[in-house]
Amino acid sequence: MDYQPNDYGFSPQNDQPLRQKTSGKAIAALVLGLAGVVPYVGFVTSILAIIYSILAFRDIKRTGAKGRGMAVTGLIFAILFLILYIIGIITMIYVLSNYDTLQDFLDTIKENAESN
């Protein structure tokens, strides 16, 4: 038999307060957002965390579940780590494309240091 909660938030069955369910998508968004710190897979987990955060926001709005704070936190961490990964990739491309110039610069510094 399926019981509906009364106006006071208690189940008529045992007078225990009803627990509001936490969105599983919000939990996944938080975990994936924090997993963004893991090297090599962090880029992918950050993207997945953004997707799950959006899905969690929709789920929370539709069902009234808890977990909005977890979804927001996961989204913030995901965006932060994604920005850091993009900066790292751009830096690597820049350094590798200017390797000869950079190597000449480092050789010049080394020669100047040895001559002093």
N, CA, C and O atoms as a MOPAC input file, in Angstrom:
PM7 MOZYME 1SCF
protein

 N      0.84200 1    -1.16900 1     0.00000 1
 C      0.00000 1     0.00000 1     0.00000 1
 C      0.89600 1     1.24300 1     0.00000 1
 O      1.86300 1     1.31600 1     0.75800 1
 N      0.58000 1     2.18400 1    -0.82300 1
 C      1.38300 1     3.39300 1    -0.96500 1
 C      0.76200 1     4.50300 1    -0.12700 1
 O     -0.38800 1     4.87800 1    -0.35400 1
 N      1.50500 1     5.02900 1     0.83200 1
 C      1.00900 1     6.08800 1     1.69900 1
 C      1.51300 1     7.43100 1     1.21200 1
 O      2.66100 1     7.55600 1     0.78600 1
 N      0.66900 1     8.41500 1     1.27500 1
 C      1.02700 1     9.77200 1     0.91700 1
 C      1.36500 1    10.54000 1     2.19400 1
 O      0.75300 1    10.29500 1     3.23400 1
 N      2.31100 1    11.44800 1     2.13900 1
 C      2.62400 1    12.22600 1     3.34500 1
 C      1.48300 1    13.18300 1     3.67400 1
 O      0.78300 1    13.65900 1     2.78000 1
 N      1.30200 1    13.45900 1     4.95600 1
 C      0.28900 1    14.43800 1     5.34100 1
 C      0.88400 1    15.84300 1     5.27300 1
 O      2.02400 1    16.01000 1     4.84000 1
 N      0.14400 1    16.82500 1     5.68500 1
 C      0.58100 1    18.21800 1     5.58400 1
 C      1.76700 1    18.55200 1     6.47800 1
 O      2.40700 1    19.58700 1     6.28900 1
 N      2.07000 1    17.69800 1     7.44500 1
 C      3.13400 1    17.99700 1     8.39000 1
 C      4.46200 1    17.33700 1     8.02400 1
 O      5.43800 1    17.47400 1     8.76200 1
 N      4.51500 1    16.61800 1     6.88800 1
 C      5.75500 1    16.00600 1     6.45700 1
 C      6.05200 1    14.68500 1     7.12100 1
 O      7.18700 1    14.21100 1     7.06900 1
 N      5.05600 1    14.07500 1     7.74900 1
 C      5.23900 1    12.78300 1     8.39300 1
 C      4.46800 1    11.71600 1     7.63200 1
 O      3.41300 1    11.98600 1     7.05700 1
 N      4.99300 1    10.53000 1     7.63500 1
 C      4.31700 1     9.39300 1     7.03400 1
 C      3.21600 1     8.92600 1     7.98600 1
 O      3.46900 1     8.81800 1     9.18600 1
 N      2.00500 1     8.64600 1     7.50000 1
 C      0.95200 1     8.18700 1     8.40900 1
 C      1.24000 1     6.79800 1     8.97200 1
 O      0.59500 1     6.36800 1     9.92900 1
 N      2.18800 1     6.11100 1     8.39300 1
 C      2.49700 1     4.75600 1     8.79800 1
 C      3.19500 1     4.69600 1    10.15200 1
 O      2.77600 1     3.93800 1    11.02700 1
 N      4.23700 1     5.47300 1    10.33500 1
 C      5.02700 1     5.34600 1    11.55300 1
 C      5.40600 1     6.68900 1    12.18000 1
 O      6.24500 1     6.72200 1    13.08000 1
 N      4.82700 1     7.76600 1    11.74200 1
 C      5.08800 1     9.10100 1    12.26800 1
 C      6.55600 1     9.49300 1    12.23000 1
 O      7.00600 1    10.27800 1    13.06500 1
 N      7.30600 1     8.96400 1    11.28100 1
 C      8.69600 1     9.35100 1    11.08100 1
 C      8.73200 1    10.45200 1    10.02200 1
 O      7.96900 1    10.40500 1     9.05700 1
 N      9.60600 1    11.43800 1    10.19200 1
 C      9.70700 1    12.48300 1     9.16600 1
 C     10.13500 1    11.87300 1     7.82600 1
 O     10.99500 1    10.99300 1     7.78100 1
 N      9.53300 1    12.34600 1     6.75600 1
 C      9.91300 1    11.88300 1     5.42600 1
 C     11.21500 1    12.55000 1     5.02000 1
 O     11.41400 1    13.73900 1     5.27000 1
 N     12.09900 1    11.79200 1     4.39900 1
 C     13.37200 1    12.33900 1     3.94500 1
 C     13.22400 1    12.72300 1     2.48300 1
 O     12.69600 1    11.96900 1     1.66600 1
 N     13.69900 1    13.89700 1     2.18500 1
 C     13.69000 1    14.32800 1     0.80300 1
 C     14.90000 1    13.71500 1     0.11600 1
 O     16.00800 1    13.77000 1     0.65000 1
 N     14.70600 1    13.14400 1    -1.03600 1
 C     15.75900 1    12.43100 1    -1.74100 1
 C     16.75700 1    13.41300 1    -2.36700 1
 O     16.37300 1    14.46200 1    -2.88500 1
 N     18.03900 1    13.05400 1    -2.30900 1
 C     19.10000 1    13.85000 1    -2.93500 1
 C     19.28100 1    13.36100 1    -4.36400 1
 O     19.30100 1    12.15700 1    -4.61900 1
 N     19.41100 1    14.28300 1    -5.27800 1
 C     19.58200 1    13.94200 1    -6.68300 1
 C     20.89600 1    13.19900 1    -6.91000 1
 O     21.96600 1    13.68500 1    -6.54500 1
 N     20.80300 1    12.03000 1    -7.50900 1
 C     21.99900 1    11.24800 1    -7.83600 1
 C     22.86600 1    11.96100 1    -8.85900 1
 O     24.08900 1    11.82200 1    -8.85600 1
 N     22.22800 1    12.72200 1    -9.72900 1
 C     22.99100 1    13.47500 1   -10.73300 1
 C     23.81100 1    14.58400 1   -10.07900 1
 O     24.90500 1    14.90800 1   -10.54100 1
 N     23.28100 1    15.16200 1    -9.00800 1
 C     24.02700 1    16.19500 1    -8.28100 1
 C     25.24100 1    15.59100 1    -7.59000 1
 O     26.31600 1    16.18900 1    -7.56600 1
 N     25.06000 1    14.39600 1    -7.02700 1
 C     26.18400 1    13.71200 1    -6.38600 1
 C     27.25000 1    13.37600 1    -7.43400 1
 O     28.44400 1    13.55800 1    -7.19700 1
 N     26.80200 1    12.88000 1    -8.60200 1
 C     27.74400 1    12.55800 1    -9.68200 1
 C     28.47700 1    13.81000 1   -10.15600 1
 O     29.67700 1    13.75900 1   -10.42800 1
 N     27.76500 1    14.93300 1   -10.25600 1
 C     28.39200 1    16.18900 1   -10.68300 1
 C     29.48000 1    16.60900 1    -9.69400 1
 O     30.55300 1    17.05400 1   -10.10400 1
 N     29.20800 1    16.47100 1    -8.40200 1
 C     30.19700 1    16.84100 1    -7.38800 1
 C     31.42600 1    15.93700 1    -7.45800 1
 O     32.55900 1    16.41700 1    -7.43800 1
 N     31.19800 1    14.63500 1    -7.53900 1
 C     32.31700 1    13.68700 1    -7.57700 1
 C     33.15300 1    13.89900 1    -8.84100 1
 O     34.38200 1    13.92500 1    -8.77800 1
 N     32.48900 1    14.04900 1    -9.97900 1
 C     33.22300 1    14.25800 1   -11.24100 1
 C     33.93800 1    15.60800 1   -11.24900 1
 O     35.03800 1    15.72500 1   -11.78900 1
 N     33.32000 1    16.62500 1   -10.65400 1
 C     33.96600 1    17.93000 1   -10.57900 1
 C     35.23700 1    17.87900 1    -9.74600 1
 O     36.24900 1    18.48100 1   -10.10500 1
 N     35.17900 1    17.15600 1    -8.63100 1
 C     36.37200 1    17.01900 1    -7.79600 1
 C     37.40800 1    16.11100 1    -8.45300 1
 O     38.60700 1    16.26600 1    -8.21700 1
 N     36.95700 1    15.16600 1    -9.27400 1
 C     37.88700 1    14.26900 1    -9.97200 1
 C     38.64000 1    15.00300 1   -11.07600 1
 O     39.57000 1    14.45100 1   -11.66600 1
 N     38.24900 1    16.23200 1   -11.35600 1
 C     38.94600 1    17.02400 1   -12.35900 1
 C     40.39100 1    17.29500 1   -12.00800 1
 O     41.17900 1    17.66100 1   -12.88000 1
 N     40.75300 1    17.12400 1   -10.76000 1
 C     42.12800 1    17.35800 1   -10.32000 1
 C     43.04800 1    16.20300 1   -10.73100 1
 O     44.26900 1    16.35700 1   -10.71900 1
 N     42.48300 1    15.06400 1   -11.09100 1
 C     43.28100 1    13.88500 1   -11.46300 1
 C     43.92300 1    14.11800 1   -12.82700 1
 O     43.22200 1    14.42600 1   -13.79100 1
 N     45.23900 1    13.97400 1   -12.92200 1
 C     45.91000 1    14.20700 1   -14.20700 1
 C     45.41400 1    13.26800 1   -15.30200 1
 O     45.05000 1    12.12300 1   -15.03300 1
 N     45.40300 1    13.75100 1   -16.50700 1
 C     45.06900 1    13.03400 1   -17.73900 1
 C     43.57200 1    12.76200 1   -17.89800 1
 O     43.05500 1    12.92500 1   -19.00300 1
 N     42.86100 1    12.36100 1   -16.86300 1
 C     41.42900 1    12.10000 1   -16.98600 1
 C     40.59700 1    13.27800 1   -16.50900 1
 O     39.38300 1    13.30600 1   -16.71000 1
 N     41.23400 1    14.23700 1   -15.88500 1
 C     40.52500 1    15.37700 1   -15.33300 1
 C     39.79900 1    16.20800 1   -16.37400 1
 O     38.74500 1    16.77600 1   -16.08800 1
 N     40.34200 1    16.28600 1   -17.56300 1
 C     39.69600 1    17.04800 1   -18.63400 1
 C     38.34100 1    16.43200 1   -18.95800 1
 O     37.34100 1    17.13900 1   -19.07900 1
 N     38.31800 1    15.10800 1   -19.09800 1
 C     37.07900 1    14.40100 1   -19.43700 1
 C     36.09100 1    14.45100 1   -18.27000 1
 O     34.89800 1    14.67200 1   -18.48100 1
 N     36.57200 1    14.24900 1   -17.04600 1
 C     35.66400 1    14.27500 1   -15.90200 1
 C     35.08600 1    15.67200 1   -15.67600 1
 O     33.96000 1    15.80600 1   -15.19700 1
 N     35.83700 1    16.69700 1   -16.01200 1
 C     35.31600 1    18.06300 1   -15.88600 1
 C     34.17600 1    18.30500 1   -16.86000 1
 O     33.16800 1    18.91700 1   -16.50600 1
 N     34.33200 1    17.82900 1   -18.07700 1
 C     33.25700 1    17.96800 1   -19.06200 1
 C     32.02800 1    17.18700 1   -18.61300 1
 O     30.90500 1    17.68100 1   -18.70900 1
 N     32.24200 1    15.96400 1   -18.12000 1
 C     31.12000 1    15.16500 1   -17.63100 1
 C     30.44900 1    15.82800 1   -16.42600 1
 O     29.22800 1    15.75700 1   -16.28200 1
 N     31.22900 1    16.46300 1   -15.57100 1
 C     30.66100 1    17.14100 1   -14.40100 1
 C     29.76000 1    18.30000 1   -14.82100 1
 O     28.71600 1    18.53100 1   -14.21000 1
 N     30.15700 1    19.02000 1   -15.85200 1
 C     29.31300 1    20.11400 1   -16.35200 1
 C     28.00100 1    19.56300 1   -16.88600 1
 O     26.93700 1    20.12200 1   -16.62200 1
 N     28.07100 1    18.47500 1   -17.63300 1
 C     26.85700 1    17.84900 1   -18.17400 1
 C     25.95000 1    17.37400 1   -17.04300 1
 O     24.74600 1    17.63200 1   -17.05900 1
 N     26.52500 1    16.67800 1   -16.06000 1
 C     25.71800 1    16.17800 1   -14.94600 1
 C     25.16500 1    17.31000 1   -14.09100 1
 O     24.08200 1    17.17200 1   -13.52200 1
 N     25.87500 1    18.41500 1   -13.98800 1
 C     25.35500 1    19.55800 1   -13.23400 1
 C     24.10300 1    20.11800 1   -13.90200 1
 O     23.11300 1    20.41900 1   -13.23600 1
 N     24.16100 1    20.25100 1   -15.20200 1
 C     22.99000 1    20.74900 1   -15.94100 1
 C     21.82000 1    19.79700 1   -15.78500 1
 O     20.68800 1    20.22500 1   -15.55900 1
 N     22.09800 1    18.48800 1   -15.90900 1
 C     21.03100 1    17.49800 1   -15.73700 1
 C     20.48200 1    17.52100 1   -14.30800 1
 O     19.28100 1    17.34800 1   -14.10000 1
 N     21.35400 1    17.73200 1   -13.33300 1
 C     20.91700 1    17.79000 1   -11.93400 1
 C     20.03100 1    19.00400 1   -11.69100 1
 O     19.02600 1    18.90000 1   -10.98700 1
 N     20.38500 1    20.15000 1   -12.25900 1
 C     19.55500 1    21.34200 1   -12.09200 1
 C     18.15200 1    21.10400 1   -12.63800 1
 O     17.16100 1    21.49700 1   -12.02200 1
 N     18.07700 1    20.45800 1   -13.79500 1
 C     16.76100 1    20.14100 1   -14.37800 1
 C     15.99700 1    19.15900 1   -13.49400 1
 O     14.79900 1    19.31700 1   -13.26200 1
 N     16.70300 1    18.14800 1   -13.00600 1
 C     16.08500 1    17.12700 1   -12.16500 1
 C     15.57500 1    17.73300 1   -10.85600 1
 O     14.47000 1    17.42100 1   -10.41300 1
 N     16.37600 1    18.59100 1   -10.24700 1
 C     16.00000 1    19.22400 1    -8.98300 1
 C     14.79600 1    20.14700 1    -9.18500 1
 O     13.89300 1    20.18800 1    -8.35000 1
 N     14.79100 1    20.87300 1   -10.27800 1
 C     13.67200 1    21.77200 1   -10.55300 1
 C     12.38500 1    20.98900 1   -10.80000 1
 O     11.30600 1    21.39700 1   -10.36900 1
 N     12.51200 1    19.86000 1   -11.49900 1
 C     11.34600 1    19.06000 1   -11.85300 1
 C     10.78700 1    18.28800 1   -10.66300 1
 O      9.57300 1    18.26100 1   -10.45800 1
 N     11.65800 1    17.66200 1    -9.88200 1
 C     11.20600 1    16.77800 1    -8.80600 1
 C     11.25200 1    17.41400 1    -7.42500 1
 O     10.61500 1    16.91100 1    -6.50000 1
 N     11.97800 1    18.49100 1    -7.26500 1
 C     12.11300 1    19.11500 1    -5.95300 1
 C     13.09700 1    18.39300 1    -5.04800 1
 O     13.07400 1    18.58000 1    -3.83200 1
 N     13.95500 1    17.57400 1    -5.62600 1
 C     14.94800 1    16.83900 1    -4.84900 1
 C     15.99100 1    17.79900 1    -4.28200 1
 O     16.11000 1    18.94700 1    -4.71100 1
 N     16.74000 1    17.29300 1    -3.30900 1
 C     17.83100 1    18.07600 1    -2.72600 1
 C     19.08600 1    17.88800 1    -3.56800 1
 O     19.12700 1    17.02600 1    -4.44500 1
 N     20.11500 1    18.70200 1    -3.29700 1
 C     21.39400 1    18.52500 1    -3.96100 1
 C     21.81600 1    19.68000 1    -4.83800 1
 O     22.81000 1    19.57600 1    -5.55700 1
 N     21.09100 1    20.76800 1    -4.79600 1
 C     21.46400 1    21.91300 1    -5.63000 1
 C     22.86500 1    22.41900 1    -5.28000 1
 O     23.63300 1    22.77800 1    -6.17300 1
 N     23.19800 1    22.45200 1    -4.00900 1
 C     24.52300 1    22.90000 1    -3.58300 1
 C     25.63000 1    22.00700 1    -4.11200 1
 O     26.69500 1    22.48600 1    -4.50100 1
 N     25.37300 1    20.70100 1    -4.12600 1
 C     26.36600 1    19.76500 1    -4.66900 1
 C     26.54100 1    19.98100 1    -6.16900 1
 O     27.65900 1    19.93400 1    -6.68200 1
 N     25.42800 1    20.21800 1    -6.87300 1
 C     25.51000 1    20.45000 1    -8.31000 1
 C     26.26700 1    21.74100 1    -8.61200 1
 O     27.06200 1    21.79000 1    -9.55100 1
 N     26.02500 1    22.77900 1    -7.82600 1
 C     26.72900 1    24.05900 1    -8.01900 1
 C     28.21500 1    23.88200 1    -7.73600 1
 O     29.05300 1    24.37300 1    -8.49300 1
 N     28.54800 1    23.18400 1    -6.64900 1
 C     29.95200 1    22.96200 1    -6.29700 1
 C     30.66700 1    22.15500 1    -7.37300 1
 O     31.79300 1    22.47900 1    -7.75100 1
 N     30.01300 1    21.10300 1    -7.86800 1
 C     30.59000 1    20.29900 1    -8.94800 1
 C     30.81000 1    21.11900 1   -10.19900 1
 O     31.82800 1    20.97700 1   -10.87500 1
 N     29.84500 1    21.98500 1   -10.50700 1
 C     29.96800 1    22.84600 1   -11.69100 1
 C     31.12800 1    23.82800 1   -11.53900 1
 O     31.89000 1    24.03800 1   -12.48300 1
 N     31.26600 1    24.42400 1   -10.37000 1
 C     32.35700 1    25.38700 1   -10.13500 1
 C     33.72200 1    24.70500 1   -10.25600 1
 O     34.61900 1    25.21800 1   -10.92500 1
 N     33.87500 1    23.54500 1    -9.60500 1
 C     35.14700 1    22.82400 1    -9.70200 1
 C     35.42300 1    22.39500 1   -11.13700 1
 O     36.55800 1    22.48000 1   -11.60500 1
 N     34.39200 1    21.93700 1   -11.83100 1
 C     34.57500 1    21.48900 1   -13.21300 1
 C     35.04300 1    22.63200 1   -14.10800 1
 O     35.96900 1    22.46600 1   -14.90200 1
 N     34.40800 1    23.77900 1   -13.97900 1
 C     34.79800 1    24.93100 1   -14.79500 1
 C     36.21700 1    25.37900 1   -14.43200 1
 O     37.00900 1    25.69500 1   -15.31900 1
 N     36.53900 1    25.40900 1   -13.15300 1
 C     37.87800 1    25.79600 1   -12.71200 1
 C     38.94700 1    24.87400 1   -13.29700 1
 O     39.92600 1    25.34500 1   -13.87600 1
 N     38.76000 1    23.56100 1   -13.14500 1
 C     39.76300 1    22.62000 1   -13.64500 1
 C     39.80900 1    22.61900 1   -15.17100 1
 O     40.87600 1    22.43200 1   -15.75400 1
 N     38.67100 1    22.82300 1   -15.82000 1
 C     38.65300 1    22.88000 1   -17.28200 1
 C     39.44900 1    24.09100 1   -17.77300 1
 O     40.20500 1    23.98400 1   -18.73900 1
 N     39.28600 1    25.22600 1   -17.12100 1
 C     40.05900 1    26.41800 1   -17.48100 1
 C     41.55400 1    26.16700 1   -17.27500 1
 O     42.37100 1    26.54500 1   -18.11400 1
 N     41.90800 1    25.52800 1   -16.15700 1
 C     43.32300 1    25.23100 1   -15.90500 1
 C     43.89100 1    24.27200 1   -16.94900 1
 O     45.03000 1    24.44100 1   -17.38400 1
 N     43.11700 1    23.27600 1   -17.35400 1
 C     43.58000 1    22.35900 1   -18.39800 1
 C     43.76700 1    23.08400 1   -19.72700 1
 O     44.74300 1    22.84300 1   -20.43800 1
 N     42.84000 1    23.96400 1   -20.06000 1
 C     42.94800 1    24.71000 1   -21.32300 1
 C     44.17700 1    25.61900 1   -21.29800 1
 O     44.90500 1    25.70400 1   -22.28800 1
 N     44.41100 1    26.29300 1   -20.17900 1
 C     45.61600 1    27.12500 1   -20.04800 1
 C     46.86900 1    26.26700 1   -20.18700 1
 O     47.82600 1    26.66400 1   -20.85200 1
 N     46.86500 1    25.09600 1   -19.56400 1
 C     48.00900 1    24.18700 1   -19.68000 1
 C     48.24400 1    23.71500 1   -21.09800 1
 O     49.38800 1    23.63800 1   -21.54600 1
 N     47.17800 1    23.40000 1   -21.80700 1
 C     47.31100 1    22.94900 1   -23.20200 1
 C     47.84700 1    24.08000 1   -24.07700 1
 O     48.73400 1    23.86200 1   -24.90200 1
 N     47.31300 1    25.28100 1   -23.89700 1
 C     47.78800 1    26.42800 1   -24.68200 1
 C     49.26300 1    26.70300 1   -24.38000 1
 O     50.03900 1    26.99800 1   -25.28900 1
 N     49.64600 1    26.60800 1   -23.11500 1
 C     51.04300 1    26.81500 1   -22.73500 1
 C     51.95100 1    25.77200 1   -23.37600 1
 O     53.02100 1    26.10300 1   -23.88700 1
 N     51.52400 1    24.52000 1   -23.34800 1
 C     52.32200 1    23.44700 1   -23.96700 1
 C     52.48100 1    23.66800 1   -25.47500 1
 O     53.56700 1    23.48100 1   -26.02300 1
 N     51.40200 1    24.06200 1   -26.13300 1
 C     51.47000 1    24.32200 1   -27.57800 1
 C     52.43600 1    25.46600 1   -27.85100 1
 O     53.24500 1    25.39500 1   -28.77600 1
 N     52.34900 1    26.52900 1   -27.04000 1
 C     53.23100 1    27.67400 1   -27.22900 1
 C     54.69300 1    27.28700 1   -27.02500 1
 O     55.55500 1    27.64400 1   -27.82800 1
 N     54.96400 1    26.55700 1   -25.95200 1
 C     56.34900 1    26.17100 1   -25.65600 1
 C     56.89200 1    25.24500 1   -26.73400 1
 O     58.03000 1    25.40600 1   -27.17400 1
 N     56.09400 1    24.28400 1   -27.15900 1
 C     56.56700 1    23.34000 1   -28.17400 1
 C     56.72500 1    23.98900 1   -29.55000 1
 O     57.60800 1    23.60700 1   -30.31800 1
 N     55.88100 1    24.96200 1   -29.86100 1
 C     56.00800 1    25.62800 1   -31.16700 1
 C     57.20200 1    26.57800 1   -31.19600 1
 O     57.73000 1    26.87400 1   -32.26800 1
 N     57.62800 1    27.05300 1   -30.04100 1
 C     58.77000 1    27.96400 1   -29.96300 1
 C     59.98000 1    27.27700 1   -29.35100 1
 O     60.80700 1    27.93300 1   -28.71800 1
 N     60.09500 1    25.98000 1   -29.52900 1
 C     61.15700 1    25.21500 1   -28.88200 1
 C     62.54200 1    25.68600 1   -29.30800 1
 O     63.42500 1    25.84000 1   -28.46400 1
 N     62.74500 1    25.91700 1   -30.60500 1
 C     64.06500 1    26.33800 1   -31.07500 1
 C     64.44800 1    27.68800 1   -30.48700 1
 O     65.57400 1    27.86700 1   -30.02500 1
 N     63.52700 1    28.62900 1   -30.50200 1
 C     63.78200 1    29.94900 1   -29.94700 1
 C     64.01900 1    29.84900 1   -28.44100 1
 O     64.90700 1    30.50500 1   -27.89700 1
 N     63.22800 1    29.03600 1   -27.78800 1
 C     63.38000 1    28.84700 1   -26.35500 1
 C     64.72100 1    28.19400 1   -26.02600 1
 O     65.38200 1    28.57500 1   -25.06000 1
 N     65.11700 1    27.21200 1   -26.83200 1
 C     66.39300 1    26.53500 1   -26.59800 1
 C     67.55400 1    27.51000 1   -26.78700 1
 O     68.50800 1    27.49900 1   -26.00900 1
 N     67.47400 1    28.35700 1   -27.82500 1
 C     68.50600 1    29.37800 1   -28.03100 1
 C     68.56900 1    30.33700 1   -26.84100 1
 O     69.65500 1    30.70200 1   -26.39100 1
 N     67.42600 1    30.73500 1   -26.34300 1
 C     67.36000 1    31.64100 1   -25.19600 1
 C     68.00600 1    30.99700 1   -23.97100 1
 O     68.78800 1    31.63800 1   -23.27000 1
 N     67.67800 1    29.73200 1   -23.71400 1
 C     68.25000 1    29.03500 1   -22.56200 1
 C     69.75600 1    28.83900 1   -22.71500 1
 O     70.50100 1    28.93500 1   -21.73900 1
 N     70.20100 1    28.56500 1   -23.94300 1
 C     71.64400 1    28.43600 1   -24.18500 1
 C     72.36600 1    29.75600 1   -23.92100 1
 O     73.46000 1    29.75900 1   -23.35800 1
 N     71.76500 1    30.87100 1   -24.32100 1
 C     72.34700 1    32.18600 1   -24.08700 1
 C     72.46400 1    32.46900 1   -22.58800 1
 O     73.47900 1    32.98400 1   -22.11900 1
 N     71.41200 1    32.12400 1   -21.84900 1
 C     71.44400 1    32.33000 1   -20.39400 1
 C     72.53500 1    31.47200 1   -19.77200 1
 O     73.25200 1    31.92600 1   -18.88000 1
 N     72.66400 1    30.24000 1   -20.23800 1
 C     73.67700 1    29.34300 1   -19.69700 1
 C     75.08900 1    29.86200 1   -19.99800 1
 O     75.96600 1    29.81100 1   -19.13600 1
 N     75.30900 1    30.36000 1   -21.22100 1
 C     76.60900 1    30.89100 1   -21.58900 1
 C     76.94600 1    32.13400 1   -20.76400 1
 O     78.08500 1    32.30300 1   -20.32800 1
 N     75.96100 1    32.99700 1   -20.55100 1
 C     76.19700 1    34.19400 1   -19.73800 1
 C     76.50700 1    33.84100 1   -18.29300 1
 O     77.33600 1    34.48600 1   -17.65100 1
 N     75.84000 1    32.82000 1   -17.78900 1
 C     76.07800 1    32.39700 1   -16.41400 1
 C     77.47000 1    31.80400 1   -16.26700 1
 O     78.12200 1    32.01200 1   -15.24400 1
 N     77.94000 1    31.06700 1   -17.27400 1
 C     79.26100 1    30.45100 1   -17.21700 1
 C     80.35900 1    31.48100 1   -17.37400 1
 O     81.43700 1    31.30800 1   -16.80500 1
 N     80.12700 1    32.55400 1   -18.13100 1
 C     81.15500 1    33.55500 1   -18.35900 1
 C     81.34700 1    34.46400 1   -17.14100 1
 O     82.40100 1    35.08400 1   -16.99400 1
 N     80.34500 1    34.54800 1   -16.27500 1
 C     80.48000 1    35.40100 1   -15.07300 1
 C     81.17500 1    34.64300 1   -14.04300 1
 O     81.40100 1    35.15400 1   -12.94600 1

